Amino acid sequence: MTTRYRPNATKAALQRGETIIVPEINRVFDPIVVELVAEAGFTRVWIDMEHSHQDLAGLSNMILAARTVDLDVIVRIPHGPYNQVMKTLELGASGLILPHCKSADQASQFVRMAKFRPLGLRGMGGGRDSRFGRMVRKDFLDLANEHTLLGVMIEDEEGVDDADAIAAVEGIDLLFIGPGDLRHSYGIERESGEQSDHPRILEAFDRVGAACRDQGKAMGTAVDPGDQMRVLFERGTRWFNCCHDVTALINGYGGALKYTNDIVNC
């Protein structure tokens, strides 16, 4: 038996009040992309399973790659059955993000599925996170509860309205605003401008930010580096998904094409 458990550096940094900077992998699910994220200087990565074709077998390989370069893996899971939460954690994910959280009750149910007693009733298995059942059980239960990061996405009007109660749920670490879907919920999805610069969206950031400050939780969002990120940082956002694989590839290839054409066509 062993007591060794992989610590969650991202959750520790969040608890210290540090700003968390995260790249996303949304479509290109090759373990090499995980390694390249680390080569670029990141210490964590967000893997999307809500909008993508990624399955648990592929996720397992991505997490294995992340462990070779000491990256925390944060997984946005789709809504679905309980074992989707349990299996993702047993594969070794450092944290889970639940999309479209509309109420404190949904947040509480998420904690119940993802944490062991006394916070929840997560099932006990023998996955990678427990070193395949070789950890001392009591140590594993306590360490898993301590280190597993849980975030909920606030991307509906109902979630904003219930932000105070959601932020008060024990076991929730992060309230992550999804400005694109929130625009849709407010019926302003076709209005021009950046995703986060509409007055109603900025008001939502203020409301969620106040709830997070009151409860000692963090507020996050996805936004590209630039003026809008600065605005949201000044409003109290401390977790930024700042880029993703598709944009990185398009910008990289597109930039190379442009600069090459500038040379050969001059």
C-alpha positions in Angstrom: 0.0 0.0 0.0 1.1 3.6 -0.6 0.1 7.1 0.5 1.6 8.9 -2.5 -1.0 11.1 -4.3 -0.4 13.5 -7.2 -1.0 17.0 -5.8 -3.2 19.5 -7.6 -1.0 22.5 -8.2 -3.8 24.4 -9.9 -6.1 24.2 -7.0 -3.3 25.2 -4.6 -2.5 28.2 -6.7 -6.2 29.2 -6.8 -6.5 29.0 -3.0 -3.4 31.2 -2.7 -5.3 33.8 -4.8 -3.1 33.5 -7.9 -4.4 34.2 -11.4 -4.9 31.0 -13.3 -4.0 31.0 -17.0 -5.2 28.0 -19.0 -5.0 26.9 -22.7 -7.8 24.7 -24.1 -7.8 21.6 -26.2 -11.1 21.6 -28.0 -10.7 19.6 -31.2 -7.2 18.2 -31.7 -7.0 15.3 -29.3 -3.5 14.1 -29.8 -1.2 13.5 -26.8 1.5 15.5 -28.6 -0.7 18.6 -28.3 -0.5 18.2 -24.5 3.2 18.0 -24.6 3.4 21.1 -26.8 1.2 23.0 -24.3 3.9 22.2 -21.7 6.7 23.2 -24.1 4.9 26.6 -24.5 5.2 27.2 -20.7 1.8 26.3 -19.4 1.4 24.2 -16.2 -2.2 23.1 -16.8 -4.6 22.3 -19.7 -8.4 22.3 -20.2 -9.8 19.5 -22.2 -13.3 19.9 -23.6 -15.7 16.9 -23.7 -18.9 18.9 -24.0 -18.6 20.2 -27.5 -16.1 17.7 -28.9 -15.8 14.1 -30.1 -13.4 13.2 -27.3 -14.2 9.9 -25.5 -12.9 8.4 -22.2 -10.3 6.2 -24.0 -8.8 9.2 -25.7 -9.0 11.3 -22.5 -7.0 8.6 -20.7 -4.1 8.9 -23.2 -4.2 12.7 -23.0 -4.0 12.5 -19.1 -1.1 10.0 -19.4 0.7 12.5 -21.7 0.0 15.3 -19.2 1.6 13.4 -16.4 4.8 13.0 -18.3 5.2 16.8 -18.5 3.6 17.5 -15.1 0.4 19.3 -16.3 -2.8 19.4 -14.4 -5.8 18.4 -16.6 -9.1 20.2 -16.1 -11.9 18.5 -18.0 -15.1 20.1 -19.0 -17.6 17.2 -18.9 -20.9 17.1 -20.7 -24.1 16.8 -18.8 -24.8 13.1 -18.3 -24.9 10.2 -16.0 -23.1 10.0 -12.7 -20.4 7.6 -13.8 -19.2 10.1 -16.3 -18.0 12.2 -13.4 -16.5 9.2 -11.5 -14.8 7.7 -14.6 -13.2 11.0 -15.5 -11.7 11.4 -12.0 -10.5 7.8 -11.9 -8.6 8.5 -15.1 -6.6 11.1 -13.2 -8.3 14.4 -14.0 -7.2 17.2 -11.6 -10.5 19.0 -11.9 -13.9 18.9 -13.5 -16.0 21.7 -15.0 -19.8 21.3 -15.2 -21.5 23.3 -18.0 -24.8 25.2 -17.7 -25.1 25.2 -14.0 -28.4 27.0 -13.3 -28.9 26.5 -9.6 -27.3 25.8 -6.3 -29.1 22.5 -6.3 -27.3 21.5 -9.5 -24.0 22.5 -8.0 -24.7 20.5 -4.9 -25.6 17.4 -6.9 -22.3 17.9 -8.8 -20.3 17.9 -5.5 -22.3 14.9 -4.3 -21.1 12.9 -7.4 -17.5 14.1 -7.4 -16.6 14.0 -3.7 -16.5 11.3 -1.1 -18.2 11.6 2.3 -18.7 13.8 4.1 -19.1 16.2 1.1 -20.6 13.6 -1.3 -21.2 10.0 -2.1 -18.8 9.4 -5.0 -18.4 5.7 -5.7 -15.2 4.0 -4.7 -13.2 2.4 -7.5 -9.6 1.5 -8.2 -8.5 4.0 -10.9 -5.4 5.9 -11.8 -6.1 8.6 -9.2 -5.8 6.0 -6.3 -2.8 4.3 -8.0 -5.2 1.6 -9.0 -6.5 1.0 -5.5 -3.0 0.7 -3.9 -3.4 3.8 -1.8 -4.4 3.5 1.8 -8.1 4.0 1.6 -8.5 6.7 4.3 -5.6 8.7 2.9 -7.0 8.5 -0.6 -10.5 9.6 0.3 -9.2 12.6 2.2 -6.6 13.6 -0.4 -9.1 13.2 -3.3 -11.6 15.5 -1.5 -8.9 18.0 -0.8 -7.2 18.1 -4.2 -10.1 17.6 -6.7 -11.0 21.0 -8.2 -14.7 21.6 -9.1 -16.0 24.4 -11.2 -19.4 25.2 -12.6 -20.2 27.2 -15.7 -22.5 30.2 -15.4 -23.9 30.6 -18.9 -27.6 31.0 -18.3 -29.7 33.8 -16.9 -30.9 31.4 -14.1 -27.3 30.8 -13.1 -26.5 34.5 -12.7 -29.7 35.0 -10.7 -28.7 32.1 -8.3 -25.0 33.0 -8.2 -25.0 33.9 -4.5 -26.3 30.4 -3.6 -24.1 28.6 -6.1 -21.0 30.3 -4.8 -22.0 29.2 -1.2 -22.0 25.5 -2.1 -19.2 23.7 -0.2 -16.9 21.9 -2.6 -17.3 24.3 -5.5 -14.1 26.2 -6.2 -14.8 28.1 -9.4 -17.7 29.9 -11.1 -16.8 30.2 -14.8 -18.8 32.6 -16.9 -19.5 31.4 -20.5 -20.2 34.7 -22.2 -21.3 33.2 -25.6 -24.1 31.0 -24.2 -25.0 33.7 -21.7 -25.6 36.1 -24.6 -27.8 33.5 -26.1 -29.7 33.1 -22.8 -30.2 36.9 -22.6 -31.4 37.0 -26.3 -28.5 39.3 -27.4 -26.5 36.7 -29.3 -26.7 38.5 -32.6 -25.7 41.9 -31.3 -22.3 43.1 -32.4 -19.2 43.5 -30.3 -16.9 41.3 -28.3 -18.5 38.3 -26.4 -18.0 40.0 -23.0 -18.5 43.7 -23.7 -22.3 44.0 -23.7 -23.6 45.8 -20.6 -25.8 42.8 -19.5 -22.8 40.5 -19.7 -20.6 42.9 -17.7 -23.4 43.2 -15.2 -23.3 39.4 -14.9 -19.6 39.5 -14.2 -20.2 42.0 -11.5 -22.9 39.9 -9.9 -21.0 36.6 -10.1 -17.8 38.4 -9.0 -19.5 39.8 -5.9 -20.8 36.3 -5.0 -17.4 34.8 -5.4 -15.7 37.4 -3.2 -18.3 36.9 -0.5 -17.7 33.2 -0.4 -14.0 33.1 -1.1 -14.4 31.5 -4.5 -12.8 32.3 -7.9 -14.5 33.7 -11.0 -13.3 32.6 -14.5 -14.0 33.0 -18.1 -12.7 32.4 -21.6 -11.3 35.5 -23.4 -8.4 36.1 -25.8 -5.6 38.3 -24.6 -6.3 42.0 -25.2 -8.4 44.9 -24.0 -11.4 42.8 -23.1 -9.3 40.5 -20.9 -8.0 43.6 -19.1 -11.5 44.8 -18.4 -12.5 41.4 -17.0 -9.4 41.2 -14.9 -10.2 44.6 -13.4 -13.7 43.2 -12.6 -12.2 40.4 -10.5 -11.8 37.5 -12.9 -8.9 35.3 -11.7 -9.1 32.3 -14.1 -8.6 32.9 -17.8 -8.9 30.4 -20.6 -6.7 32.4 -22.9 -6.4 30.4 -26.1 -7.2 27.0 -27.7 -5.9 24.6 -30.2 -8.0 25.6 -33.2 -7.1 29.3 -33.0 -3.4 28.5 -32.3 -3.2 26.4 -35.4 -5.1 28.8 -37.6 -3.1 31.8 -36.4 0.2 29.9 -36.7 -0.4 28.5 -40.2 -2.2 31.7 -41.3 0.7 33.9 -40.1 3.3 31.8 -41.8 1.3 32.0 -45.1 0.9 35.7 -44.9 4.6 36.4 -44.1 5.7 34.0 -46.8 3.5 35.6 -49.4 4.9 39.0 -48.3 8.4 37.8 -49.2 7.7 35.9 -52.4 5.2 38.3 -53.9 7.1 41.5 -53.1 
